[in-house]
Amino acid sequence: MKRKKGGGGGGANWMDTYGDMVTLLLCFFVLLYSMSTISEENWKALVMSFNPDADQTIRETSGNEGPNADPSEETESSGMMEISQADIDTQMEELYQALQAYAAEEGMKEKISVTKGDGQIFVAFDQTAFFSPNSFTLLDQSMPILDSISAMLTGSKDAIQEVRIQGHTAQDVPDSPNDPRVDRFLSSNRATNVLVYIQTHSEIDPARLVSEGMGQWRPVGDNDTSEGRAKNRRVEMIISARDLESELGDSVQQYTTGNQN
């Protein structure tokens, strides 16, 4: 029995097509794998081989990323440089010593007092050094003081977690609290004006500056005497040190920034 000419040719062609398809798939998967570990330069070369005009697009999208990027830019953009806890403690101690020395200068003893606690420095300013009675406008004589404080804060900016500024008033009439609206606004505006001056004259990250109006409700002296009321009319600054261990334990920052009202 004779076999027909050309018999079985269709099967051979089908096998050839299948083999070509498998080969192409293998090449495709090899290409995918190689791209998963491709270097930046090889990736650019691959893109350029398909589109010679892609060079400008690659430069625009790459930005500063790549081998020539400045490794300090990411750290600087966060407002703080890399620093060790030992460096933080040293900077905060130096800041405390500098503030104490400044408060001990002639003419400053009655205007400024400096103390410290666990990871914090407390600075109290007498009201007369900054404000006239019942006013929240900074006096001209307060500017040199705040300039000096701002310079000291700038020198320790990488060690500072927060600068909290609090305004305080005194109860003028015994057994009769101040008008809450006047009391709170006066203390808040005083604290805010001090904060604004420091923000515009130092390099402290603005997100780390906080102002609060405490009113008459946290006295340090007796409101029944003029001396006690004078002590109560004050602005306080609480400077907190960074704690790297706590920062590592937090998945998000404890403050938010952005265009929020």
FIZA-256971 format. One line per 2 residues: number of its first residue (from 0); their letters; for each residue x, y, z of C-alpha. Coordinates in Angstrom, 3 decimals, decimal comma, m for minus. Example, Ala and Ser with C-alpha at 12.3 -4.5 7.8 and 13.67 -1.06 7.14 Angstrom:
% residues 2
0 = AS = 12,300/m4,500/7,800; 13,670/m1,060/7,140
This chain:
% residues 261
0 = MK = 0,000/0,000/0,000; 1,539/3,224/m1,120
2 = RK = 1,697/6,233/1,199; 0,362/9,450/m0,280
4 = KG = 2,954/12,052/m1,132; 3,094/14,809/1,348
6 = GG = 1,397/12,733/4,015; 2,260/13,806/7,620
8 = GG = 3,707/17,160/6,523; 1,059/19,081/8,446
10 = GA = 2,106/17,423/11,707; 5,751/18,294/11,145
12 = NW = 4,898/21,925/10,466; 2,800/22,035/13,632
14 = MD = 5,698/20,650/15,675; 8,042/23,246/14,179
16 = TY = 5,614/26,043/15,117; 5,243/24,677/18,658
18 = GD = 9,010/24,475/19,078; 9,412/28,069/17,867
20 = MV = 6,733/29,228/20,346; 8,425/27,459/23,264
22 = TL = 11,757/28,985/22,281; 10,234/32,465/22,141
24 = LL = 8,580/31,994/25,546; 11,867/30,849/27,009
26 = CF = 13,614/33,909/25,600; 10,829/36,103/26,971
28 = FV = 11,137/34,721/30,512; 14,927/34,986/30,386
30 = LL = 14,517/38,636/29,390; 12,092/39,236/32,275
32 = YS = 14,476/37,643/34,743; 17,428/39,632/33,486
34 = MS = 15,420/42,870/33,786; 14,570/42,081/37,401
36 = TI = 18,245/42,388/38,297; 19,294/44,845/35,627
38 = SE = 21,546/47,725/36,563; 20,556/51,308/35,910
40 = EN = 23,033/51,674/33,054; 21,877/48,444/31,366
42 = WK = 18,256/49,508/31,743; 19,014/52,829/30,038
44 = AL = 20,829/50,996/27,235; 17,822/48,678/26,748
46 = VM = 15,392/51,607/26,591; 17,656/53,497/24,178
48 = SF = 17,824/50,448/21,874; 14,043/50,628/21,452
50 = NP = 13,734/54,415/21,454; 16,817/56,547/20,683
52 = DA = 14,889/59,683/21,677; 14,293/58,439/25,249
54 = DQ = 17,540/59,876/26,653; 15,939/63,177/27,737
56 = TI = 12,990/61,386/29,374; 15,360/59,115/31,303
58 = RE = 17,284/62,103/32,648; 14,081/63,882/33,713
60 = TS = 12,582/60,869/35,501; 15,817/59,766/37,128
62 = GN = 16,360/63,092/38,911; 19,092/62,801/41,525
64 = EG = 18,632/59,065/41,968; 21,516/56,864/40,941
66 = PN = 25,182/56,430/41,692; 25,905/60,177/41,606
68 = AD = 23,107/61,183/43,983; 24,072/63,075/47,092
70 = PS = 23,480/60,667/50,026; 23,007/63,598/52,401
72 = EE = 20,069/65,114/50,502; 17,438/62,718/51,867
74 = TE = 18,600/63,256/55,430; 18,795/67,027/55,032
76 = SS = 15,302/67,195/53,526; 13,879/65,820/56,766
78 = GM = 15,284/68,817/58,635; 17,792/66,831/60,693
80 = ME = 21,201/65,292/60,155; 22,137/61,791/61,264
82 = IS = 23,317/61,944/64,859; 23,986/59,537/67,724
84 = QA = 22,276/59,626/71,108; 25,620/60,492/72,702
86 = DI = 25,925/63,486/70,379; 22,378/64,559/71,261
88 = DT = 23,125/64,406/74,983; 26,345/66,365/74,486
90 = QM = 24,659/69,059/72,416; 21,829/69,459/74,912
92 = EE = 24,288/69,782/77,805; 26,246/72,399/75,849
94 = LY = 22,989/74,248/75,127; 22,084/74,180/78,814
96 = QA = 25,501/75,513/79,806; 25,299/78,267/77,171
98 = LQ = 21,828/79,321/78,335; 22,945/79,337/81,957
100 = AY = 25,987/81,453/81,130; 23,814/83,904/79,202
102 = AA = 21,304/84,131/82,063; 24,172/84,884/84,470
104 = EE = 25,364/87,893/82,461; 25,003/91,376/83,850
106 = GM = 21,448/92,601/83,435; 20,049/89,149/82,581
108 = KE = 19,730/87,653/86,069; 16,362/89,299/86,748
110 = KI = 15,052/88,589/83,262; 15,962/84,943/82,596
112 = SV = 16,160/81,758/84,667; 17,367/78,388/83,376
114 = TK = 16,859/74,922/84,861; 16,837/71,395/83,468
116 = GD = 15,076/68,090/84,007; 15,078/64,663/82,409
118 = GQ = 15,785/65,379/78,744; 14,424/68,919/78,961
120 = IF = 15,693/72,458/79,490; 13,371/75,041/81,050
122 = VA = 13,864/78,744/80,344; 11,639/81,349/82,018
124 = FD = 11,524/84,953/80,829; 10,188/87,754/82,973
126 = QT = 7,272/89,515/81,263; 8,931/92,922/81,584
128 = AF = 11,782/91,740/79,366; 9,401/91,124/76,475
130 = FS = 6,076/92,928/76,892; 4,393/96,015/78,308
132 = PN = 1,461/95,433/80,714; m1,614/93,993/78,974
134 = SF = 0,219/93,940/75,614; 1,447/91,112/73,407
136 = TL = 3,658/93,274/71,169; 7,341/92,439/71,618
138 = LD = 9,403/95,277/73,075; 12,499/96,453/71,216
140 = QS = 14,612/95,429/74,200; 13,472/91,823/73,761
142 = MP = 14,983/91,485/70,274; 18,650/91,071/71,337
144 = IL = 17,603/88,478/73,918; 15,636/86,470/71,375
146 = DS = 18,456/86,827/68,843; 20,856/85,209/71,304
148 = IS = 18,393/82,447/72,176; 17,696/81,771/68,488
150 = AM = 21,409/81,424/67,752; 21,845/78,928/70,601
152 = LT = 18,864/76,881/69,416; 20,239/76,827/65,880
154 = GS = 23,537/75,457/67,148; 21,702/72,502/68,725
156 = KD = 18,917/72,080/66,169; 19,774/68,460/65,334
158 = AI = 19,485/67,445/68,990; 16,159/69,182/69,659
160 = QE = 12,878/67,309/69,425; 10,608/70,224/70,304
162 = VR = 10,606/73,816/71,542; 7,375/74,550/73,412
164 = IQ = 6,679/78,189/74,282; 4,055/78,976/76,915
166 = GH = 2,523/82,332/77,820; 1,336/82,945/81,420
168 = TA = m0,628/85,745/83,078; m1,418/86,662/86,677
170 = QD = m4,784/87,041/88,417; m5,053/90,764/89,067
172 = VP = m7,996/90,762/91,487; m8,058/88,295/94,407
174 = DS = m11,018/85,877/94,361; m11,983/87,131/90,896
176 = PN = m10,539/85,224/87,915; m9,527/87,163/84,854
178 = DP = m11,915/87,398/81,933; m11,228/84,102/80,092
180 = RV = m11,266/85,653/76,635; m8,793/88,406/77,533
182 = DR = m6,687/86,095/79,690; m6,309/83,304/77,155
184 = FL = m5,822/85,539/74,126; m3,197/87,641/75,886
186 = SS = m1,146/84,645/76,980; m1,562/82,857/73,640
188 = NR = m0,580/85,890/71,587; 2,488/86,503/73,718
190 = AT = 3,657/82,925/73,251; 2,906/83,059/69,531
192 = NV = 4,857/86,283/68,998; 7,891/84,792/70,726
194 = LV = 7,542/81,651/68,591; 7,251/83,643/65,350
196 = YI = 10,400/85,597/66,180; 12,359/82,403/66,892
198 = QT = 11,011/80,699/63,761; 12,140/83,594/61,564
200 = HS = 15,523/84,036/63,262; 16,645/80,425/63,773
202 = EI = 17,052/77,245/61,742; 14,777/75,125/63,930
204 = DP = 12,308/73,049/61,921; 9,004/75,002/62,252
206 = AR = 7,161/71,716/62,800; 9,065/71,403/66,086
208 = LV = 7,896/74,778/67,422; 4,738/74,921/69,546
210 = SE = 3,052/77,861/71,307; 0,492/77,644/74,113
212 = GM = m1,524/80,133/76,110; m1,805/78,979/79,722
214 = GQ = m3,585/82,074/81,069; m3,510/82,539/84,841
216 = WR = m3,901/78,878/85,672; m0,318/77,749/86,311
218 = PV = 1,067/80,287/88,757; 4,524/79,981/90,311
220 = GD = 3,966/82,823/92,777; 1,278/84,156/95,092
222 = ND = m1,223/86,320/93,220; m2,035/88,130/96,478
224 = TS = 1,272/90,014/96,304; 2,761/92,223/93,599
226 = EG = 5,974/90,198/93,707; 4,057/86,947/93,189
228 = RA = 2,029/88,387/90,325; 5,226/89,603/88,676
230 = KN = 6,593/86,034/88,765; 3,397/84,668/87,284
232 = RR = 3,489/87,069/84,311; 6,064/85,211/82,279
234 = VE = 6,934/83,354/79,108; 8,413/79,878/79,446
236 = MI = 10,335/77,827/76,928; 10,589/74,048/77,259
238 = IS = 13,294/72,536/75,051; 13,023/68,753/74,688
240 = AR = 15,859/66,514/73,521; 15,483/63,859/70,857
242 = DL = 15,285/60,249/72,006; 16,489/58,013/69,195
244 = ES = 15,182/54,857/70,876; 11,667/56,302/70,956
246 = EL = 11,975/57,505/67,369; 12,898/54,005/66,198
248 = GD = 9,911/52,591/68,047; 7,437/54,919/66,360
250 = SV = 6,198/53,912/62,932; 4,990/57,450/62,223
252 = QQ = 6,100/60,899/63,286; 4,370/62,387/66,272
254 = YT = 3,497/65,502/64,285; 2,109/66,024/60,816
256 = TG = 2,941/68,683/58,293; 1,251/69,791/55,121
258 = NQ = m1,373/72,177/53,847; m3,911/71,605/56,576
260 = N = m6,184/74,272/58,035
